[in-house]
Structures are given as structure tokens and as C-alpha cells.
Amino acid sequence: MTVKIRALLGKLGIDVHNRGIITVAEMFRNAGLEVIYFGNALPAQIAQTALEEAVDVVGVSSLGGAHLSLGVSLIEEAKRLDIKKQTVFLIGGVFPPQDTIRLKEAGFDGVFTPGAGSSEIISTVQQLVREKNTAD
């Protein structure tokens, strides 16, 4: 029996540009993932919900320019709640190239920018979840 991947998706902070994250939510559902759509939230709310819902993946979108400050806060909160080791953290949005590197250094397992296709995103998520599950 295959276990369905559970994903928590939402907007990081007060950013209201939600078309991308809604598209990703639909993409995830179409690929057989269970999706919990959170909407807008601050890092502590997202991490706490990820803990309570026991999700495999947390995916956030940020187009408002606060991706570094809020993204780093999200990863720090995930570490504080001790969910970072077993949970895949993804971020998507429009970022300068140097910020993509900084987000990965901060602890995001995947960083997606415009142009990432659905097959790339889904295969990356599946691979990252497999890697986290075998690391236990």
C-alpha cells in the first residue's frame, strides 16, 4: 500500500498574490498528494500547523519581498518544533538568483522560481519525501 504524501501549502506573510500557490495545490492534488491549503500565515502559524497535521511537505509561496526574513523564520521555527528533519520545506516565488542560494542555505529543501514545470516540481517533491523517510 502506498502512503499518500500530505502537503501543507500557503502564502508566507501577508502577500496576496495567490495564483501560483493555488496552481501548485491543484498540481499536487492531480498527482495524488493530499493537500491542506492554509492561505496566508506567519512562520510560527505554518510550522505549528505542520506539526499538528503531521504533514510530509510544507510549501510556501512568497512574492511580496519578505521571502528571506519570513523564510528563515519558518525554518528556524520548524527546527524549534523539531519537525525540520522529517518534513520537506519548499518555497516558490520570484527571487533574485542570489536569494535562491540563500534560501537553500537557510534550510529549504527546494526552491522553485517561475518556469518550474509540474513534472519537475512533483518529481522533486516525491524524491525529497523519499529521502527524508529513508533518513529516519
URZI-V42887 format. One line per field, one symbol per residue. burial: b if it has 9 or more other C-alpha atoms within 8 Angstrom, else e. Layout:
burial = ???
//
This chain:
burial = eeeebbbbbbbbbbbeebeebeeebebbbeeebbbeebebbbbbebbbebbeeebbbbbbbbbeebbbebbbbbbebbbebebbebbbbbbbbeeeeebbebbbeebbbbbbbeeeeeeebbebbeebbeebeeee
//
